[in-house]
Amino acid sequence: MKNRNWTFVKTVLITYLVIAKMLFWIDTASGMMQGDMSGAWNAILMRFIGWDFPLLLAVIGFVAIHKLKGRLWVKLALGYLATNAILFLYIFIMVAIGMISVMSYFNLFIYYTVSYIIINSVLILKDYLKQKGQVEQVSFSSKAKKQTKTILCFGDSNTFGYDPSDKGKRIAKRWTRLLQQKLGSGFYVVEEGLNGRTISSVDNQPDKFGTVGKDYLVPCVNSHLPIDLIVVMLGTNELKFSKTAPQIGKALENDIIDTLVNHDYPCGTKPKILIMSPAKVNSSLTSGAYKNSADEASFQLDAVYREIAERKNIEFLSVIDFAVGVDGVHLTEESHAELATLIYRKVKTVLN
């Protein structure tokens, strides 16, 4: 028998013994005070015959049916008949030696039957409710897992939600959060945006450690499996290294897209991939972080990324026309709202 059943049985027995024995000893003490010692000892014996033994048999019956295999009602019947046979034999002996009368059998039979039904019914009901709760919980979890689609958003500060108008604080209404709100509980949007993230270029500034996207991509993906859609928006930070649009496109294809396409996904089917061309940079507002060539290169990324998406048979969205803020690089709060709407429509199409 399982531990929880033993615990409950012991609780029932202890409760019974405490209440029954309290009443019994009050009755016995009263008899002793009146000088009826023989009556007191007889009361002790009859209390055992009439109360303790039938209850003990009921518990034995409960233990017996849980040890058997088969249908519940068959086990209940067998347990009752077997323990009732023991009770009948016990009463027969008690009647034969003159301890109790034949009529007392009916009282014992009724008490035993009630005890058996109560103990087994309560425990069976308890197990039934617990099993039902577990089934419903498993069913709900399975249903939720089946219906919830995971979207991994892998990007740089424009995925992080960097606010150019407030010293780089995080925009509360960034596109990833707004996308989650629009999609609702049937989707789980994972925000994996990091300030300064590149595709493959290494930025040696002290605060840019760990920003190489290709190095973190696989661990990131594996930590969020299973995934239904991976959204990638990278390339802006590559412009700091005076790279051309074709060079950035080649890095994106070789180090990001091919890695995702060829990755072995152990938790299900391969996710769909959506790449987005970043917003056009305004180098005149970047305080020297980007050269003038970055403007044209960022504009050309739109066509380069689109061609890669078509060739690789993956999804594509253009962010080229979305407004950037006072620093010439990061999306405004209004642009985040517009981007969330654009991606929402795309997601509903891609993931049905």
Backbone hydrogen bonds in HBPLUS format (Angstrom, degrees):
<---DONOR---> <-ACCEPTOR-->    atom                        ^
c    i                          cat <-CA-CA->   ^        H-A-AA   ^      H-
h    n   atom  resd res      DA  || num        DHA   H-A  angle D-A-AA Bond
n    s   type  num  typ     dist DA aas  dist angle  dist       angle   num
A0005-ASN N   A0002-LYS O   3.03 MM   3  5.51 131.8  2.27 109.5 121.5     1
A0006-TRP N   A0002-LYS O   3.23 MM   4  6.65 157.8  2.28 151.6 158.0     2
A0007-THR N   A0003-ASN O   2.91 MM   4  6.15 162.8  1.94 155.4 160.2     3
A0008-PHE N   A0004-ARG O   3.13 MM   4  6.29 154.9  2.20 136.8 142.9     4
A0009-VAL N   A0005-ASN O   2.91 MM   4  6.16 162.1  1.95 152.1 157.2     5
A0010-LYS N   A0006-TRP O   2.88 MM   4  6.10 166.1  1.90 156.2 159.8     6
A0011-THR N   A0007-THR O   2.95 MM   4  6.15 148.7  2.05 140.7 149.9     7
A0012-VAL N   A0008-PHE O   2.89 MM   4  6.22 157.2  1.94 152.2 157.5     8
A0013-LEU N   A0009-VAL O   2.89 MM   4  6.18 165.0  1.92 155.8 159.7     9
A0014-ILE N   A0010-LYS O   2.84 MM   4  5.94 166.7  1.86 149.9 154.1    10
A0015-THR N   A0011-THR O   2.95 MM   4  6.04 164.5  1.98 146.9 151.7    11
A0016-TYR N   A0012-VAL O   2.90 MM   4  6.05 161.0  1.93 147.5 153.5    12
A0017-LEU N   A0013-LEU O   2.76 MM   4  5.95 168.6  1.77 155.4 158.8    13
A0018-VAL N   A0014-ILE O   2.85 MM   4  5.99 162.2  1.89 151.2 156.2    14
A0019-ILE N   A0015-THR O   3.10 MM   4  6.25 172.8  2.10 151.1 153.0    15
A0020-ALA N   A0016-TYR O   2.69 MM   4  5.68 163.5  1.71 159.4 163.8    16
A0021-LYS N   A0017-LEU O   2.80 MM   4  5.40 152.9  1.87 133.3 142.6    17
A0022-MET N   A0018-VAL O   3.09 MM   4  5.97 147.8  2.20 132.1 141.0    18
A0023-LEU N   A0019-ILE O   3.11 MM   4  6.37 166.6  2.13 151.5 154.4    19
A0024-PHE N   A0020-ALA O   2.81 MM   4  6.00 152.4  1.89 144.0 153.2    20
A0025-TRP N   A0021-LYS O   2.78 MM   4  5.89 171.3  1.79 153.6 154.7    21
A0026-ILE N   A0022-MET O   3.04 MM   4  6.19 150.6  2.13 143.4 151.7    22
A0027-ASP N   A0023-LEU O   3.05 MM   4  6.25 156.3  2.10 143.2 149.5    23
A0028-THR N   A0024-PHE O   2.74 MM   4  6.03 157.1  1.79 151.6 159.3    24
A0029-ALA N   A0025-TRP O   2.75 MM   4  5.71 162.8  1.78 142.3 147.6    25
A0030-SER N   A0026-ILE O   3.09 MM   4  6.18 150.3  2.18 137.2 145.2    26
A0031-GLY N   A0027-ASP O   3.13 MM   4  6.45 148.3  2.24 140.3 148.3    27
A0031-GLY N   A0028-THR O   3.04 MM   3  5.06 115.7  2.47  94.3 109.7    28
A0032-MET N   A0028-THR O   2.93 MM   4  6.26 157.1  1.98 154.0 160.3    29
A0033-MET N   A0029-ALA O   2.93 MM   4  6.11 155.9  1.99 148.0 154.3    30
A0034-GLN N   A0031-GLY O   3.16 MM   3  5.21 134.5  2.37  95.5 107.8    31
A0036-ASP N   A0031-GLY O   3.04 MM   5  5.40 150.6  2.13 159.9 150.7    32
A0035-GLY N   A0032-MET O   2.88 MM   3  4.95 158.8  1.93 105.9 112.0    33
A0040-ALA N   A0036-ASP O   3.05 MM   4  6.29 142.0  2.20 139.4 150.1    34
A0040-ALA N   A0037-MET O   3.09 MM   3  5.00 119.0  2.48  90.5 105.9    35
A0041-TRP N   A0037-MET O   3.00 MM   4  6.35 163.4  2.02 157.0 159.1    36
A0042-ASN N   A0038-SER O   2.99 MM   4  6.11 153.4  2.06 142.4 150.5    37
A0043-ALA N   A0039-GLY O   2.90 MM   4  6.05 141.6  2.05 136.0 146.3    38
A0043-ALA N   A0040-ALA O   3.08 MM   3  4.99 118.7  2.47  90.5 105.9    39
A0044-ILE N   A0040-ALA O   3.03 MM   4  6.43 145.6  2.15 144.3 153.4    40
A0045-LEU N   A0041-TRP O   3.11 MM   4  6.44 163.0  2.14 150.1 153.2    41
A0046-MET N   A0042-ASN O   2.88 MM   4  6.07 167.5  1.90 151.5 155.4    42
A0047-ARG N   A0043-ALA O   2.82 MM   4  5.86 143.9  1.95 139.8 149.8    43
A0048-PHE N   A0044-ILE O   3.16 MM   4  6.48 150.8  2.25 143.6 150.3    44
A0049-ILE N   A0045-LEU O   2.95 MM   4  6.29 164.9  1.97 152.2 156.6    45
A0050-GLY N   A0046-MET O   2.71 MM   4  5.73 162.9  1.74 147.7 153.1    46
A0051-TRP N   A0047-ARG O   2.79 MM   4  5.49 141.1  1.94 136.5 145.1    47
A0052-ASP N   A0047-ARG O   3.41 MM   5  6.91 152.1  2.50 139.1 146.7    48
A0053-PHE N   A0048-PHE O   2.97 MM   5  5.99 171.8  1.98 165.9 163.4    49
A0055-LEU N   A0051-TRP O   3.27 MM   4  6.36 159.1  2.32 146.3 152.5    50
A0056-LEU N   A0052-ASP O   2.87 MM   4  6.05 155.5  1.93 151.1 158.6    51
A0057-LEU N   A0053-PHE O   2.93 MM   4  6.19 154.6  2.00 151.7 158.4    52
A0058-ALA N   A0054-PRO O   2.95 MM   4  6.25 149.1  2.04 143.3 151.8    53
A0059-VAL N   A0055-LEU O   3.05 MM   4  6.41 152.5  2.13 148.8 155.3    54
A0060-ILE N   A0056-LEU O   2.95 MM   4  6.23 157.9  2.00 147.7 154.3    55
A0061-GLY N   A0057-LEU O   2.83 MM   4  6.08 155.3  1.89 149.3 156.1    56
A0062-PHE N   A0058-ALA O   3.04 MM   4  6.32 147.9  2.14 139.1 147.6    57
A0063-VAL N   A0059-VAL O   2.94 MM   4  6.28 160.7  1.97 154.3 158.6    58
A0064-ALA N   A0060-ILE O   2.87 MM   4  6.09 158.7  1.92 150.2 156.5    59
A0065-ILE N   A0061-GLY O   3.07 MM   4  6.30 161.8  2.10 151.6 154.2    60
A0066-HIS N   A0062-PHE O   3.28 MM   4  6.50 146.8  2.39 144.4 152.7    61
A0067-LYS N   A0064-ALA O   3.10 MM   3  5.24 144.4  2.23 100.7 111.3    62
A0075-LYS N   A0071-ARG O   3.07 MM   4  6.35 159.6  2.11 152.8 158.4    63
A0076-LEU N   A0072-LEU O   2.90 MM   4  6.20 155.8  1.96 151.9 159.2    64
A0077-ALA N   A0073-TRP O   3.02 MM   4  6.15 159.4  2.06 141.7 146.8    65
A0078-LEU N   A0074-VAL O   2.94 MM   4  6.15 166.1  1.96 153.0 156.8    66
A0079-GLY N   A0075-LYS O   2.87 MM   4  5.96 162.7  1.90 149.2 154.4    67
A0080-TYR N   A0076-LEU O   2.96 MM   4  6.10 156.4  2.01 144.5 151.2    68
A0081-LEU N   A0077-ALA O   2.90 MM   4  6.09 168.0  1.92 154.3 157.5    69
A0082-ALA N   A0078-LEU O   2.89 MM   4  5.95 162.7  1.92 149.3 154.5    70
A0083-THR N   A0079-GLY O   3.09 MM   4  6.13 169.5  2.10 145.4 148.7    71
A0084-ASN N   A0080-TYR O   2.82 MM   4  5.80 146.7  1.93 142.8 153.5    72
A0085-ALA N   A0081-LEU O   2.90 MM   4  6.02 140.8  2.06 138.4 147.9    73
A0086-ILE N   A0082-ALA O   3.21 MM   4  6.60 148.8  2.32 140.6 148.4    74
A0087-LEU N   A0083-THR O   2.94 MM   4  6.25 155.4  2.01 143.5 150.5    75
A0088-PHE N   A0084-ASN O   2.81 MM   4  6.04 153.9  1.88 144.9 152.0    76
A0089-LEU N   A0085-ALA O   2.97 MM   4  6.22 160.5  2.01 147.3 151.8    77
A0090-TYR N   A0086-ILE O   2.89 MM   4  6.09 156.1  1.94 147.9 155.3    78
A0091-ILE N   A0087-LEU O   2.87 MM   4  6.12 161.3  1.91 152.5 156.8    79
A0092-PHE N   A0088-PHE O   2.87 MM   4  6.05 155.2  1.93 147.3 154.8    80
A0093-ILE N   A0089-LEU O   3.06 MM   4  6.31 154.6  2.12 145.8 151.4    81
A0094-MET N   A0090-TYR O   2.98 MM   4  6.27 159.9  2.02 146.8 152.9    82
A0095-VAL N   A0091-ILE O   2.77 MM   4  5.99 154.5  1.84 153.2 159.5    83
A0096-ALA N   A0092-PHE O   2.92 MM   4  6.07 153.8  1.99 141.2 148.9    84
A0097-ILE N   A0093-ILE O   3.03 MM   4  6.30 148.8  2.13 150.9 157.5    85
A0099-MET N   A0094-MET O   2.74 MM   5  5.05 142.2  1.88 164.9 162.4    86
A0098-GLY N   A0095-VAL O   3.08 MM   3  4.95 153.3  2.16  98.6 106.5    87
A0104-SER N   A0101-SER O   3.05 MM   3  5.33 138.0  2.23 101.1 112.7    88
A0105-TYR N   A0102-VAL O   3.01 MM   3  5.57 150.9  2.10 111.6 119.9    89
A0106-PHE N   A0103-MET O   3.23 MM   3  5.86 136.7  2.43 111.5 119.2    90
A0108-LEU N   A0104-SER O   2.98 MM   4  6.31 164.5  2.00 157.6 161.7    91
A0109-PHE N   A0105-TYR O   2.72 MM   4  5.86 156.6  1.77 152.0 159.6    92
A0110-ILE N   A0106-PHE O   2.94 MM   4  6.08 161.4  1.98 145.0 149.3    93
A0111-TYR N   A0107-ASN O   2.97 MM   4  6.19 167.1  1.99 149.7 153.5    94
A0112-TYR N   A0108-LEU O   2.81 MM   4  5.92 163.0  1.84 150.8 156.0    95
A0113-THR N   A0109-PHE O   2.89 MM   4  6.01 164.0  1.92 148.4 153.3    96
A0114-VAL N   A0110-ILE O   2.96 MM   4  6.16 165.2  1.99 153.2 156.9    97
A0115-SER N   A0111-TYR O   2.93 MM   4  6.11 162.3  1.97 148.2 153.5    98
A0116-TYR N   A0112-TYR O   2.84 MM   4  6.04 163.9  1.87 157.2 161.2    99
A0117-ILE N   A0113-THR O   2.98 MM   4  6.14 165.4  2.00 150.7 154.6   100
A0118-ILE N   A0114-VAL O   2.93 MM   4  6.08 165.6  1.95 153.2 157.3   101
A0119-ILE N   A0115-SER O   3.01 MM   4  6.12 176.6  2.01 155.6 156.7   102
A0120-ASN N   A0116-TYR O   3.07 MM   4  6.08 167.5  2.09 148.9 152.6   103
A0121-SER N   A0117-ILE O   2.80 MM   4  5.64 154.7  1.86 143.6 152.2   104
A0122-VAL N   A0118-ILE O   2.96 MM   4  5.95 168.2  1.97 151.1 154.5   105
A0123-LEU N   A0119-ILE O   3.22 MM   4  6.31 165.6  2.24 144.9 149.2   106
A0124-ILE N   A0120-ASN O   2.84 MM   4  5.86 159.0  1.88 147.9 154.7   107
A0125-LEU N   A0121-SER O   2.83 MM   4  5.88 159.7  1.87 146.2 152.5   108
A0126-LYS N   A0122-VAL O   2.88 MM   4  6.02 152.6  1.95 141.6 149.8   109
A0127-ASP N   A0123-LEU O   2.90 MM   4  6.12 167.2  1.91 151.1 153.6   110
A0128-TYR N   A0124-ILE O   2.81 MM   4  5.94 155.8  1.87 145.8 153.6   111
A0129-LEU N   A0125-LEU O   2.88 MM   4  6.06 165.7  1.90 152.3 155.1   112
A0130-LYS N   A0126-LYS O   3.02 MM   4  6.20 158.1  2.07 147.3 153.8   113
A0131-GLN N   A0127-ASP O   2.83 MM   4  5.97 165.2  1.85 151.8 156.0   114
A0132-LYS N   A0128-TYR O   2.80 MM   4  5.94 155.6  1.86 147.2 154.9   115
A0133-GLY N   A0129-LEU O   2.88 MM   4  6.02 153.8  1.94 141.5 148.7   116
A0134-GLN N   A0130-LYS O   2.90 MM   4  6.18 152.0  1.98 146.5 154.3   117
A0135-VAL N   A0131-GLN O   2.84 MM   4  6.07 158.4  1.89 149.1 155.1   118
A0136-GLU N   A0132-LYS O   2.87 MM   4  6.07 163.5  1.89 149.8 154.4   119
A0137-GLN N   A0133-GLY O   2.84 MM   4  5.97 150.8  1.93 140.4 149.3   120
A0138-VAL N   A0134-GLN O   2.80 MM   4  5.99 164.1  1.82 150.9 155.1   121
A0139-SER N   A0135-VAL O   2.76 MM   4  5.92 160.8  1.79 149.1 155.5   122
A0140-PHE N   A0136-GLU O   2.79 MM   4  5.92 157.3  1.84 143.4 150.0   123
A0141-SER N   A0137-GLN O   2.80 MM   4  5.99 162.2  1.83 149.5 155.0   124
A0142-SER N   A0138-VAL O   2.77 MM   4  5.93 163.0  1.80 151.6 156.6   125
A0143-LYS N   A0139-SER O   2.82 MM   4  5.94 156.1  1.87 143.7 151.2   126
A0144-ALA N   A0140-PHE O   2.73 MM   4  5.93 160.9  1.77 151.0 156.5   127
A0145-LYS N   A0141-SER O   2.79 MM   4  5.92 159.5  1.83 146.7 153.1   128
A0146-LYS N   A0142-SER O   2.84 MM   4  5.96 149.8  1.93 141.3 150.0   129
A0147-GLN N   A0143-LYS O   2.91 MM   4  6.10 152.7  1.99 147.1 154.1   130
A0148-THR N   A0144-ALA O   2.85 MM   4  5.81 156.6  1.90 152.1 157.7   131
A0149-LYS N   A0186-GLY O   2.87 MM  37  6.38 149.0  1.97 139.6 145.4   132
A0188-TYR N   A0149-LYS O   2.76 MM  39  6.04 153.5  1.83 153.9 153.5   133
A0228-ASP N   A0150-THR O   2.88 MM  78  5.32 156.1  1.94 138.1 146.2   134
A0229-LEU N   A0150-THR O   3.20 MM  79  6.64 150.2  2.30 156.2 159.8   135
A0151-ILE N   A0188-TYR O   2.82 MM  37  6.08 166.3  1.84 155.1 156.2   136
A0190-VAL N   A0151-ILE O   2.75 MM  39  5.98 170.8  1.76 162.5 165.7   137
A0152-LEU N   A0229-LEU O   2.86 MM  77  6.31 154.0  1.92 162.1 166.1   138
A0231-VAL N   A0152-LEU O   2.71 MM  79  6.02 165.3  1.73 161.0 166.4   139
A0153-CYS N   A0190-VAL O   2.95 MM  37  5.91 167.2  1.97 159.8 163.1   140
A0192-GLU N   A0153-CYS O   2.91 MM  39  5.56 145.0  2.04 154.2 160.3   141
A0154-PHE N   A0231-VAL O   2.73 MM  77  5.97 160.1  1.77 173.2 178.5   142
A0233-MET N   A0154-PHE O   3.13 MM  79  6.57 156.1  2.19 148.8 154.3   143
A0155-GLY N   A0192-GLU O   3.18 MM  37  6.41 166.7  2.20 132.8 134.5   144
A0194-LEU N   A0155-GLY O   3.22 MM  39  6.53 149.7  2.32 122.4 127.9   145
A0159-THR N   A0156-ASP O   2.98 MM   3  5.43 155.3  2.04 112.1 120.1   146
A0160-PHE N   A0156-ASP O   2.92 MM   4  6.24 149.8  2.02 145.7 155.6   147
A0161-GLY N   A0157-SER O   2.87 MM   4  5.91 144.8  1.99 138.2 145.7   148
A0162-TYR N   A0157-SER O   3.01 MM   5  5.37 174.1  2.02 154.6 156.2   149
A0171-ILE N   A0161-GLY O   2.64 MM  10  5.08 169.5  1.65 151.2 154.4   150
A0163-ASP N   A0169-LYS O   2.75 MM   6  5.28 135.4  1.94 149.2 163.6   151
A0166-ASP N   A0163-ASP O   3.34 MM   3  5.61 168.4  2.36 110.2 113.6   152
A0168-GLY N   A0163-ASP O   3.02 MM   5  4.76 136.2  2.22 165.9 157.7   153
A0169-LYS N   A0166-ASP O   3.11 MM   3  5.76 163.5  2.14 121.9 126.5   154
A0178-LEU N   A0174-ARG O   3.01 MM   4  6.24 166.7  2.03 160.2 164.5   155
A0179-LEU N   A0175-TRP O   2.85 MM   4  5.86 147.0  1.96 138.8 147.8   156
A0180-GLN N   A0176-THR O   3.09 MM   4  6.36 152.7  2.17 140.0 146.5   157
A0181-GLN N   A0177-ARG O   3.04 MM   4  6.38 157.0  2.10 149.1 154.8   158
A0182-LYS N   A0178-LEU O   2.94 MM   4  6.18 154.5  2.01 146.6 153.5   159
A0183-LEU N   A0179-LEU O   2.92 MM   4  6.08 159.9  1.96 153.2 158.4   160
A0184-GLY N   A0180-GLN O   2.94 MM   4  5.99 153.1  2.02 147.5 154.4   161
A0187-PHE N   A0184-GLY O   3.23 MM   3  6.06 163.1  2.26 123.7 126.1   162
A0197-ARG N   A0194-LEU O   3.18 MM   3  5.59 160.2  2.22 135.7 133.0   163
A0198-THR N   A0211-THR O   2.87 MM  13  6.16 154.6  1.93 151.9 158.3   164
A0213-GLY N   A0198-THR O   2.86 MM  15  5.47 144.6  1.99 123.9 135.3   165
A0214-LYS N   A0199-ILE O   3.06 MM  15  5.92 147.8  2.17 153.9 156.5   166
A0208-LYS N   A0205-GLN O   2.93 MM   3  5.36 163.2  1.96 124.1 126.3   167
A0215-ASP N   A0212-VAL O   3.26 MM   3  5.76 137.5  2.45 109.6 119.9   168
A0216-TYR N   A0213-GLY O   3.22 MM   3  5.47 133.1  2.45 103.2 114.7   169
A0217-LEU N   A0213-GLY O   3.02 MM   4  5.90 128.6  2.29 150.1 164.0   170
A0220-CYS N   A0216-TYR O   2.97 MM   4  5.96 154.4  2.04 153.5 161.6   171
A0221-VAL N   A0217-LEU O   2.89 MM   4  6.15 162.2  1.93 156.5 161.2   172
A0222-ASN N   A0218-VAL O   2.91 MM   4  6.07 171.8  1.91 161.1 163.2   173
A0223-SER N   A0219-PRO O   3.08 MM   4  6.12 140.2  2.24 138.9 148.0   174
A0224-HIS N   A0221-VAL O   3.12 MM   3  5.53 158.7  2.17 111.0 117.6   175
A0272-LYS N   A0228-ASP O   2.98 MM  44  6.20 163.4  2.01 140.8 135.4   176
A0230-ILE N   A0272-LYS O   2.85 MM  42  6.28 156.9  1.90 158.2 165.1   177
A0274-LEU N   A0230-ILE O   2.86 MM  44  6.10 165.6  1.88 162.3 160.8   178
A0232-VAL N   A0274-LEU O   2.81 MM  42  6.23 161.0  1.85 161.4 167.6   179
A0276-MET N   A0232-VAL O   2.86 MM  44  6.21 149.0  1.96 168.0 170.1   180
A0238-GLU N   A0235-GLY O   3.15 MM   3  5.25 137.8  2.34  99.3 111.3   181
A0239-LEU N   A0236-THR O   3.09 MM   3  5.60 149.2  2.19 109.8 118.3   182
A0240-LYS N   A0237-ASN O   3.27 MM   3  5.59 154.1  2.34 103.8 110.7   183
A0241-PHE N   A0238-GLU O   3.08 MM   3  5.64 155.6  2.14 113.0 119.9   184
A0242-SER N   A0239-LEU O   3.17 MM   3  5.25 150.4  2.26 114.3 112.2   185
A0248-ILE N   A0244-THR O   2.99 MM   4  6.28 159.5  2.04 153.4 159.2   186
A0249-GLY N   A0245-ALA O   2.86 MM   4  6.02 160.3  1.89 152.8 158.8   187
A0250-LYS N   A0246-PRO O   2.90 MM   4  6.06 152.9  1.98 142.8 149.6   188
A0251-ALA N   A0247-GLN O   3.06 MM   4  6.30 157.1  2.11 145.1 150.9   189
A0252-LEU N   A0248-ILE O   2.91 MM   4  6.18 158.7  1.95 151.4 157.5   190
A0253-GLU N   A0249-GLY O   2.93 MM   4  6.13 159.9  1.97 147.8 153.2   191
A0254-ASN N   A0250-LYS O   2.90 MM   4  6.04 173.0  1.91 154.3 156.4   192
A0255-ASP N   A0251-ALA O   2.86 MM   4  5.57 160.7  1.90 145.1 151.7   193
A0256-ILE N   A0252-LEU O   3.07 MM   4  5.16 143.5  2.20 124.1 132.8   194
A0257-ILE N   A0252-LEU O   2.92 MM   5  6.29 165.8  1.94 160.3 164.6   195
A0258-ASP N   A0253-GLU O   2.85 MM   5  5.92 157.9  1.90 157.3 162.9   196
A0260-LEU N   A0256-ILE O   3.01 MM   4  6.27 155.8  2.07 150.1 156.3   197
A0261-VAL N   A0257-ILE O   2.84 MM   4  6.07 162.4  1.87 158.1 163.6   198
A0262-ASN N   A0258-ASP O   2.93 MM   4  5.88 160.3  1.97 145.3 150.2   199
A0315-GLU N   A0273-ILE O   2.89 MM  42  6.01 152.2  1.97 173.2 164.0   200
A0275-ILE N   A0315-GLU O   3.04 MM  40  6.31 165.5  2.06 141.7 138.5   201
A0317-LEU N   A0275-ILE O   3.07 MM  42  6.52 144.1  2.20 151.2 157.5   202
A0277-SER N   A0317-LEU O   3.14 MM  40  6.69 149.2  2.24 159.8 166.9   203
A0319-VAL N   A0277-SER O   3.16 MM  42  5.61 134.8  2.38 134.8 147.5   204
A0282-ASN N   A0328-GLY O   2.90 MM  46  4.53 168.6  1.91 139.5 142.5   205
A0285-LEU N   A0282-ASN O   3.04 MM   3  5.91 167.9  2.05 126.3 130.3   206
A0286-THR N   A0283-SER O   3.22 MM   3  5.11 168.1  2.24 105.2 108.7   207
A0289-ALA N   A0286-THR O   3.16 MM   3  5.57 171.1  2.17 119.6 121.2   208
A0294-ALA N   A0291-LYS O   2.95 MM   3  5.57 158.3  2.00 116.7 123.6   209
A0295-ASP N   A0292-ASN O   3.23 MM   3  5.96 152.0  2.32 116.1 121.4   210
A0297-ALA N   A0293-SER O   3.06 MM   4  6.23 166.3  2.08 153.2 157.6   211
A0298-SER N   A0294-ALA O   2.88 MM   4  5.81 161.8  1.91 144.4 148.9   212
A0299-PHE N   A0295-ASP O   3.16 MM   4  6.34 147.1  2.28 138.7 147.7   213
A0300-GLN N   A0296-GLU O   2.93 MM   4  6.21 150.6  2.01 149.0 157.0   214
A0301-LEU N   A0297-ALA O   3.07 MM   4  6.32 131.2  2.32 141.4 153.8   215
A0304-VAL N   A0300-GLN O   3.17 MM   4  6.45 164.8  2.19 154.2 158.9   216
A0305-TYR N   A0301-LEU O   2.83 MM   4  5.84 170.5  1.84 152.4 154.8   217
A0306-ARG N   A0302-ASP O   3.10 MM   4  6.16 153.6  2.17 139.6 147.4   218
A0307-GLU N   A0303-ALA O   3.03 MM   4  6.19 157.7  2.08 145.4 150.5   219
A0308-ILE N   A0304-VAL O   3.11 MM   4  6.39 156.2  2.17 147.0 153.5   220
A0309-ALA N   A0305-TYR O   2.95 MM   4  6.16 160.8  1.99 150.5 155.4   221
A0310-GLU N   A0306-ARG O   3.05 MM   4  6.30 158.2  2.10 148.6 153.9   222
A0311-ARG N   A0307-GLU O   3.02 MM   4  6.18 157.8  2.07 146.1 152.3   223
A0312-LYS N   A0308-ILE O   2.83 MM   4  5.96 152.5  1.91 151.3 158.9   224
A0313-ASN N   A0309-ALA O   2.89 MM   4  5.69 110.3  2.39 134.3 149.2   225
A0314-ILE N   A0309-ALA O   2.95 MM   5  4.95 163.5  1.98 141.5 146.6   226
A0313-ASN N   A0310-GLU O   3.40 MM   3  5.03 151.0  2.50  90.4  98.5   227
A0322-PHE N   A0319-VAL O   3.15 MM   3  5.60 168.7  2.17 118.2 121.6   228
A0325-GLY N   A0330-HIS O   2.63 MM   5  5.68 154.7  1.69 164.8 169.5   229
A0328-GLY N   A0325-GLY O   3.07 MM   3  5.61 166.0  2.09 118.1 122.3   230
A0336-HIS N   A0332-THR O   3.00 MM   4  6.36 149.1  2.09 148.1 156.6   231
A0337-ALA N   A0333-GLU O   3.17 MM   4  6.45 152.8  2.25 143.1 149.3   232
A0338-GLU N   A0334-GLU O   3.04 MM   4  6.37 158.9  2.09 147.9 153.5   233
A0339-LEU N   A0335-SER O   2.81 MM   4  5.95 158.4  1.85 149.4 155.9   234
A0340-ALA N   A0336-HIS O   2.95 MM   4  6.10 154.0  2.02 144.8 151.4   235
A0341-THR N   A0337-ALA O   3.24 MM   4  6.51 155.2  2.31 144.4 149.8   236
A0342-LEU N   A0338-GLU O   3.03 MM   4  6.32 157.5  2.08 148.1 154.4   237
A0343-ILE N   A0339-LEU O   2.89 MM   4  6.10 168.7  1.90 157.9 160.1   238
A0344-TYR N   A0340-ALA O   2.89 MM   4  5.92 151.0  1.98 141.2 150.1   239
A0345-ARG N   A0341-THR O   3.15 MM   4  6.39 160.6  2.19 148.1 151.1   240
A0346-LYS N   A0342-LEU O   3.18 MM   4  6.45 153.4  2.26 141.6 149.3   241
A0347-VAL N   A0343-ILE O   2.76 MM   4  5.97 163.7  1.79 158.7 162.3   242
A0348-LYS N   A0344-TYR O   3.03 MM   4  6.22 163.8  2.05 152.3 156.0   243
A0349-THR N   A0345-ARG O   3.23 MM   4  6.40 138.8  2.41 134.7 144.8   244
A0349-THR N   A0346-LYS O   3.09 MM   3  5.15 127.3  2.38  95.7 109.7   245
A0350-VAL N   A0346-LYS O   2.81 MM   4  6.06 166.3  1.83 158.2 162.2   246
A0351-LEU N   A0347-VAL O   2.78 MM   4  5.68 170.1  1.79 155.0 158.4   247
